[in-house]
Amino acid sequence: MSMESRDFPFPLNVFVHVLSREEGTVAAMHYGLFAAEDESIALAQRRSTDLLRSRLPAPPVSVLEVGIGLGHTLAELTSAGYQAFGITPDEKQLAVARKNHDGINASCAALESFDSGGASYDVVIFQESSLPRARSLT
């Protein structure tokens, strides 16, 4: 996936830059679970996502993903039969996710201001979400 790190707000721009340099591409915007010192970030990210998915109840259940990153996990959940909805406070992430994954159901909203419109979710997942800019939660 071709993207410029400068298109993302801090600290995501730094993370995208590092991933681009290390992997040559950016498959996901979350950290990983490393099994060995010399394994790739992409493999460790895949292990993290696989572990998360292994802990989910079988579909069909409704899932809210908070912090969709580039939309890969949301797209996987949707393809696997979950009623998945995602949110991100970053319009750039949402645009990239929609461009690369047809049919994902997501909106641009921070968790603190997210209005579900009365929808409820069986599971809420956070796969290492971060705020794109410092803000007070008090």
Residue frames relative to the residue before (quaternion, step in Angstrom):
aa qw qx qy qz dx dy dz
M 1.0000 0.0000 0.0000 0.0000 0.00 0.00 0.00
S 0.2669 -0.7696 0.5617 0.1451 3.54 -0.78 0.99
M 0.2261 0.7434 -0.6041 0.1767 3.53 -0.78 1.06
E 0.3844 -0.7027 0.5531 0.2292 3.51 -1.24 0.52
S 0.4911 -0.6732 0.4614 0.3045 3.57 -0.84 0.92
R 0.6283 0.5566 -0.3441 0.4208 3.58 1.06 -0.65
D 0.5602 0.6060 -0.3848 0.4133 3.60 1.26 -0.22
F 0.7005 0.4420 -0.2530 0.4999 3.58 1.22 -0.37
P 0.5060 -0.6398 0.4736 0.3321 3.60 -1.11 0.57
F 0.5921 -0.5414 0.4601 0.3802 3.54 -1.30 0.38
P 0.6248 -0.1691 -0.7623 -0.0022 1.75 -1.94 1.57
L 0.4177 0.7307 -0.4603 0.2823 3.59 1.26 -0.02
N 0.6038 0.5714 -0.3621 0.4217 3.60 1.05 -0.69
V 0.6412 0.5143 -0.3197 0.4713 3.58 1.04 -0.78
F 0.6677 0.5051 -0.3015 0.4562 3.57 0.90 -0.92
V 0.6496 0.5002 -0.3173 0.4766 3.61 0.95 -0.84
H 0.6323 0.5295 -0.3308 0.4587 3.59 0.99 -0.78
V 0.6694 0.4927 -0.3010 0.4675 3.59 0.87 -0.94
L 0.6587 0.5030 -0.3150 0.4624 3.60 0.89 -0.88
S 0.6379 0.5274 -0.3255 0.4572 3.59 0.97 -0.82
R 0.6796 0.4891 -0.2872 0.4652 3.57 0.95 -0.88
E 0.7078 0.4704 -0.2573 0.4599 3.57 0.94 -0.92
E 0.8164 0.2910 -0.1087 0.4868 3.57 0.81 -1.01
G 0.4420 -0.6865 0.4659 0.3409 3.58 1.16 -0.49
T 0.7682 0.0998 -0.0596 0.6295 3.55 1.33 -0.23
V 0.3090 -0.7284 0.5742 0.2101 3.56 -1.25 0.29
A 0.1448 -0.8157 0.5581 0.0459 3.56 -0.38 1.26
A 0.7954 -0.0010 0.0424 0.6046 3.56 1.07 -0.73
M 0.3423 -0.7541 0.5274 0.1898 3.55 -1.20 0.50
H 0.5588 0.5476 -0.4362 0.4446 3.58 0.98 0.79
Y 0.6018 -0.5495 0.4302 0.3884 3.52 -1.27 0.30
G 0.3623 -0.7431 0.5198 0.2154 3.56 -1.22 -0.15
L 0.4213 -0.6388 0.5699 0.2995 3.49 -1.40 0.03
F 0.1878 -0.8182 0.5389 0.0698 3.53 -0.34 1.26
A 0.2483 -0.7568 0.5900 0.1323 3.55 -1.03 0.88
A 0.7840 0.1086 -0.0579 0.6084 3.57 1.23 -0.42
E 0.6312 -0.5799 0.3780 0.3499 3.54 -1.14 0.68
D 0.7787 0.3799 -0.1806 0.4656 3.57 0.96 -0.83
E 0.4826 0.6739 -0.4583 0.3209 3.60 1.14 0.17
S 0.6049 -0.5979 0.3983 0.3434 3.54 -1.19 0.55
I 0.6043 -0.5443 0.4434 0.3768 3.52 -1.26 0.50
A 0.6326 0.5518 -0.3372 0.4261 3.59 0.94 -0.87
L 0.6596 0.4944 -0.3083 0.4748 3.60 0.96 -0.82
A 0.6575 0.4984 -0.3054 0.4754 3.59 0.98 -0.83
Q 0.6218 0.5196 -0.3369 0.4794 3.61 1.07 -0.69
R 0.6373 0.5242 -0.3251 0.4620 3.59 0.96 -0.85
R 0.6387 0.5237 -0.3223 0.4626 3.60 0.98 -0.87
S 0.6412 0.5264 -0.3200 0.4575 3.59 0.97 -0.83
T 0.6752 0.4803 -0.2895 0.4792 3.59 0.91 -0.91
D 0.6432 0.5221 -0.3249 0.4562 3.59 0.96 -0.81
L 0.6412 0.5123 -0.3224 0.4717 3.59 1.01 -0.80
L 0.6374 0.5236 -0.3205 0.4657 3.57 0.94 -0.87
R 0.6873 0.4831 -0.2806 0.4642 3.58 0.85 -0.96
S 0.6384 0.5386 -0.3375 0.4340 3.59 1.01 -0.69
R 0.6780 0.4899 -0.2807 0.4706 3.59 1.21 -0.45
L 0.5617 0.6116 -0.3855 0.4021 3.59 1.25 -0.19
P 0.5043 -0.5973 0.5077 0.3622 3.58 -1.14 0.52
A 0.6048 -0.5722 0.4062 0.3766 3.56 -1.16 0.53
P 0.5218 -0.6146 0.4737 0.3545 3.58 -1.11 0.61
P 0.6127 -0.1144 -0.7640 -0.1668 1.51 -2.32 0.81
V 0.1464 0.7259 -0.6642 0.1025 3.54 -0.89 1.04
S 0.4524 -0.6755 0.5029 0.2934 3.55 -1.18 0.46
V 0.0994 -0.7985 0.5937 -0.0090 3.52 -0.93 1.04
L 0.1593 -0.7326 0.6534 0.1046 3.54 -1.07 0.85
E 0.1394 -0.7701 0.6178 0.0769 3.56 -0.72 1.07
V 0.1874 -0.7796 0.5929 0.0752 3.55 -0.65 1.17
G 0.7935 0.1352 -0.1555 0.5726 3.53 -0.47 1.25
I 0.0378 -0.8659 0.4987 -0.0015 3.58 0.34 1.24
G 0.3387 -0.7426 0.5191 0.2537 3.60 1.18 -0.21
L 0.7846 -0.2613 0.2241 0.5157 3.56 -0.69 -1.10
G 0.6213 -0.6244 0.3021 0.3645 3.57 1.28 0.31
H 0.4239 0.7377 -0.4560 0.2610 3.60 1.22 -0.04
T 0.6848 0.4680 -0.2973 0.4730 3.59 0.83 -0.92
L 0.6313 0.5327 -0.3272 0.4590 3.58 0.98 -0.82
A 0.6563 0.4980 -0.3035 0.4787 3.59 0.96 -0.84
E 0.6411 0.5190 -0.3253 0.4623 3.61 0.98 -0.79
L 0.6580 0.5088 -0.3101 0.4604 3.56 0.92 -0.89
T 0.6462 0.5165 -0.3127 0.4668 3.57 0.96 -0.87
S 0.6733 0.4984 -0.2902 0.4626 3.59 0.91 -0.92
A 0.6814 0.4921 -0.2798 0.4640 3.57 1.12 -0.68
G 0.6351 -0.5774 0.3176 0.4031 3.59 1.26 0.02
Y 0.4704 0.6493 -0.4624 0.3784 3.56 1.25 0.19
Q 0.3866 -0.6467 0.5945 0.2808 3.54 -1.24 0.52
A 0.0624 0.8604 -0.4931 0.1124 3.51 0.36 1.33
F 0.0258 -0.7569 0.6529 -0.0137 3.51 -1.10 0.89
G 0.1140 -0.8199 0.5595 0.0414 3.57 -0.94 0.83
I 0.1420 -0.7652 0.6197 0.1011 3.50 -1.26 0.50
T 0.0219 0.7535 -0.6570 0.0071 3.50 -1.30 0.58
P 0.4045 -0.7163 0.5002 0.2703 3.59 -0.97 0.69
D 0.6523 0.5298 -0.2848 0.4611 3.58 1.33 -0.18
E 0.3926 -0.7489 0.4899 0.2124 3.58 -0.51 1.21
K 0.6122 0.5550 -0.3505 0.4408 3.61 1.07 -0.67
Q 0.6469 0.5045 -0.3245 0.4709 3.60 0.93 -0.84
L 0.6539 0.5152 -0.3140 0.4566 3.56 0.93 -0.88
A 0.6545 0.5153 -0.3121 0.4568 3.59 0.94 -0.85
V 0.6594 0.4904 -0.3055 0.4810 3.60 0.95 -0.87
A 0.6464 0.5243 -0.3203 0.4524 3.59 0.93 -0.88
R 0.6861 0.4738 -0.2865 0.4719 3.60 0.88 -0.89
K 0.6308 0.5392 -0.3316 0.4488 3.58 1.04 -0.73
N 0.7863 0.3692 -0.1665 0.4666 3.57 0.94 -0.91
H 0.7768 0.2523 -0.1418 0.5593 3.59 1.22 -0.24
D 0.2587 -0.7762 0.5590 0.1346 3.56 -0.24 1.26
G 0.8418 0.2808 -0.1794 0.4247 3.51 -1.13 0.70
I 0.4732 0.6414 -0.4923 0.3497 3.60 1.12 0.20
N 0.3091 -0.7391 0.5779 0.1555 3.51 -1.15 0.72
A 0.2769 0.7647 -0.5228 0.2555 3.58 -0.27 1.28
S 0.1060 -0.7802 0.6101 0.0891 3.51 -1.29 0.35
C 0.5011 -0.6310 0.5056 0.3085 3.52 -1.32 0.39
A 0.3613 0.6956 -0.5437 0.3001 3.54 -0.37 1.29
A 0.4039 -0.6534 0.5789 0.2734 3.52 -1.20 0.62
L 0.6192 -0.5553 0.3945 0.3906 3.57 -1.10 0.61
E 0.6481 0.5556 -0.3177 0.4127 3.58 0.97 -0.88
S 0.7823 0.2941 -0.1590 0.5256 3.60 1.11 -0.59
F 0.3958 0.7474 -0.4579 0.2740 3.58 1.28 0.08
D 0.1287 -0.7606 0.6343 0.0509 3.54 -0.91 1.02
S 0.2894 -0.7974 0.5079 0.1498 3.58 -0.39 1.21
G 0.3989 -0.7260 0.4764 0.2946 3.58 1.21 -0.17
G 0.7071 -0.4488 0.2550 0.4832 3.56 1.14 0.56
A 0.4985 0.6425 -0.4357 0.3859 3.60 1.26 -0.11
S 0.1623 -0.7549 0.6234 0.1233 3.54 -1.16 0.60
Y 0.2655 -0.7689 0.5691 0.1201 3.54 -1.22 0.55
D 0.4618 -0.6725 0.5111 0.2705 3.54 -1.09 0.78
V 0.7948 0.0952 -0.0002 0.5993 3.55 1.08 -0.82
V 0.1077 -0.7423 0.6564 0.0810 3.55 -1.12 0.76
I 0.0787 -0.8105 0.5799 0.0261 3.58 -0.77 1.02
F 0.1119 -0.7241 0.6786 0.0526 3.49 -1.24 0.77
Q 0.0382 -0.7874 0.6147 0.0255 3.58 -0.56 1.05
E 0.7803 -0.3487 0.1485 0.4974 3.51 0.32 1.38
S 0.1072 0.8143 -0.5520 0.1438 3.54 0.72 1.13
S 0.0542 -0.7777 0.6245 0.0474 3.55 -1.21 0.53
L 0.4878 -0.6273 0.5133 0.3241 3.51 -1.24 0.46
P 0.4616 -0.7137 0.4457 0.2809 3.62 -0.83 0.90
R 0.7838 0.0519 -0.0639 0.6156 3.60 1.20 -0.28
A 0.6044 -0.5725 0.4085 0.3743 3.53 -1.16 0.58
R 0.1486 0.7646 -0.6200 0.0945 3.52 -1.02 0.83
S 0.4942 -0.6601 0.4837 0.2932 3.50 -1.16 0.60
L 0.2388 -0.7728 0.5728 0.1330 3.57 -0.95 0.87
T 0.5300 0.6316 -0.4140 0.3857 3.60 1.21 0.28
